[in-house]
Every structure is written in C-alpha cells, then in structure tokens.
Amino acid sequence: MLDRDQANDIFDKLRRLSEADEIELLISGGRSALTRFANNTIHQNVAEEAYHISVRSAFGNRTARASTNKHDDDSLRRVVQSSEALARVQHPDPDLLPMPTKEEVAAAASADCGDGAVNRYFEATARLTPQDRAQGVAAMVDVAKKHNLAAAGIFSSAEIVEGIFNSKGVNAWYEQTLAEVSVSMIGSSSSGWQKANSPDRARLDPVRMAEVAAIKAIESKDPRDLPPGKYTVILEPAAVLDIVGFMFWDFGGSALLEQRSFLNDRIATQLFGENITIWDDAYHPLQAGVPFDGEGMRRQRLKLIENGVVRAIAYSRCSAKRMQASEMAAKVGPVRPTGHGFALPSEIGEAPLNIVFASPPEGESRTVEQMIASTERGILVTRLWYIREVDPYEKILTGMTRDGTFLVENGEVVCGIRNFRFNESLLQMLQNVEVMGVPIRSCGEESFDMVVPSMKVREFNFTETTKF
C-alpha cells in the first residue's frame, strides 16, 4: 500500500519537475478485492492495487490537470509536462483563485471541523481474504438453497488512500477500509434484495441480509396487479436514499449562482415538512469518506435544512468569493468556504456528500414494522431504481420500484404486488412525511451512501403498473 511518506516523495519529484507557478497533486487508490456470485455459485474473484495520480498546474489564471496511474520517474515527468502544456493554452479564468496555503486551510477550519481527523481504518476489514469472502458468500447461498431461491451478488473489501499536496504547503492524507455486501434472492416470479457497506466488517451481517432478501422474495411471490394512483408508502432506507439523493447536487453555491438549483429564490423558506432536519457531516460515526475537499480545505458540518427550512448550502473557495460579490449574498445565509469543493477544474463546483438525517425527537421514531401496523392501506417499498429527473426546479422524479413491493392493509403485509412507476416531487414528498425511523447508514444503486431513516409518506404518486 502506498503510504503518506511515499506520496510525499512523489510530490517532491513533481515539484522539482514543474515549471508552473503552482502545482497540486491529488492521489487516490489502494487495494480492492471482490467476490461475485450468481445462481448460487461464485463465478469471479478479482483483486487489484492501483493508484490515480492527478496533477494540476497553474500559470496565473490558467490551470489544467493531467493524470496517470504510474509513478515511476518517466511517468511523473510526462504527467507534469502534459498538465503544463494544457494549462498554457487555456483561456484565463478570472474566477480562479491561487491554491490555498496551509495557513488558509487552518484559518477556514471552524469548531464544526474539530481537528479534521477521523478513524475509519479497521485492520479486520483490511485483512479480509478471498477465503473469508467465500465463506460469507457460502452462508448466503445456504440461505438461498434452504428457500429454493437463486442468490446473486457481491462481497467486496478495500483499503483506500486519498491525499492532496500543493506547492503552498497543503498536505492532507486519509486512509479508510470498506467492506460491502449486496445480495439478491431470485424466485420464479419475485425477488428480494439487501445491500450494506461499512469501514468495519463487523457491522455487516451477510446471513441476516440474505434472510431478509429471501423473505422478501418469498412473500412477494406471484405478485398481484394494483391500479396506479396516490398511496401511502412506507419507504425503507435504501428507497429514501436513492430518491432524495437527487436534490443534494443543488445545495451548492455554484448551482445557485448559475440558476440551476431548485433552491433559487427558496432559501430560508418553509420548503419541506417541519419534521425534516438534515446535516452534512463528514465526521458522523456512520459516515465515510475524506474530511477534506478537492483543494484540501477541511469539510465543515453544515445544517442544511432545519425543521423544513433551508438554512445553509455548501461552498468551495471560488463559489464563496463569487457569492459574496453577488446580489444574492444577503439572501442565502452564511457565505464562506465550507470544504465541499470538487477538484479543479470542475463544472459542478461543490456539493454536500455526507448527508445525515437528524433523528426524530425521543419517542417519535417508528420501526418499519410499526409503520406497517399503523397503516390502513398502503405500499411497502424495498428500493427504487432507474430514477430520472423530469422537472429540475420542482424536483419531480420518475423511477420504478424493485425487489420487494408489497400491499399493506389493516396493519399487515398482505401480498406482493407488481412494480410501479412513480412520478413524484421531492418537495411534495418531504412535506408529506408522517413518521420516520432512526437514521442508519444505507446504500443503494442510484445515489451516494447516506445516513437516512425509513419513512412513511402519504399521497405518493404511482403512475403506471409494470408487468413484473
């Protein structure tokens, strides 16, 4: 594994080779391994160790980036030459700021960053072997065979490093482990699914996940047709994650300045229900990922939404400066670099990607089972997929249910139903949340990992029934 000292040595070589006014190194990669299975059989086991070395050169207001996956002397020379050649022919960017100094990074950090340190490296995860993963898969396959189902999925593990270094003295480094399990249980007319990941393998229970997926496949066998319409829905955390993830790309200063955010003219208004409070918190114990951004600025905790009102958005150094000089500045809450910028050059700018829903007040959270028991008629949704944006300002999305969709009547799950297509506004959905569960770390297929609750939502709009 590449360590911090080796990364420093690489940057020292790049500096000596550079003729630019400023130079920056982003380095990421590590070791990863994956065991894939289908039809109750392991059919693939792969492992690799690879690193992405990305060099940004700047000449005044001109900047460009070049990348390589090699760090021998010739490759480093070529990548510096490429980034400098590209930078020299760029049009000057009047908004480009000099690279931050280590003093600027320290000054911008606040109490919301702590000391910027997190510990997400677990030796037990790093030591996972192909045999360990195979045993986990075998246990999941045993569950499938017990229920006459076919299991498919993956069990992966990784050691990850990421660092940023620049010629102004910024030097940040991060190490993490990650284990992930995804399992689908497939029957003759139905399927069930579960997925989870964590830096700590001890937090994953492949057998329990397989049992849950199997129960979903069994209970949704021979699904019934149900007419489309507006229903009360119970969304499990993965379903919540995949649909709400579409809105957080709009929570950035660049998106507001460029009039491409649904938050334009809506900051500080009652946009969602009073029971919705959302943080961006890279330091939360259930979160993962680097505590610094693409320029090396420390990520700050942000209360994005408080009781349904948007209170803050994320900024890079550049978008904060642009916002401070704009006519919007007095209308958008605190304006400062928050450590959420992407590596430059970037068309997106910044976004909060460590989303944490606040827990309901004590005594007000409900389990999925309690939500079902309190529902006269509704739909239980395991997950959503194939989600696309229909109206970016009203945040209307369309997509489909999958891998376990059930009719709930008189407080009980009655049967599986054929999957629905939905057309739903996120604004409306988050105004109609009746109760929520305790937020958990969750992952899906359509969005990034978050800490989200299950939700019971009224009047969720299903527009079509599928044939499966």
Secondary structure, DSSP 8 states (H G I E B T S, - for coil): ---HHHHHHHHHHHHHH--SSEEEEEEEEEEEEEEEEETTEEEEEEEEEEEEEEEEEEETTEEEEEEES--SHHHHHHHHHHHHHHHHTS---TT------HHHHHHH--GGGTTS---B--HHHHT--HHHHHHHHHHHHHHHHHTT-EEEEEEEEEEEEEEEEETTS-EEEEEEEEEEEEEEEE-SS-EEEEEEEESSGGG--HHHHHHHHHHHHHHTSS-B----EEEEEEE-HHHHHHHHGGGGGGSBHHHHHTT--TTTTTTTSB-S-TT--EEE-TTSTT--S-SB-TTS-B---EEEEETTEE---B--HHHHHHHHTSTTGGGSS--S--S-B-SSS-SS-B----EEE----TT----HHHHHHT-SEEEEEEEEEEEEEEETTTTEEEEEEEEEEEEEETTEEEEEB--EEEEEEHHHHTTSEEEE---EEE--SSS--EEE--EEEEEEEEEEE---
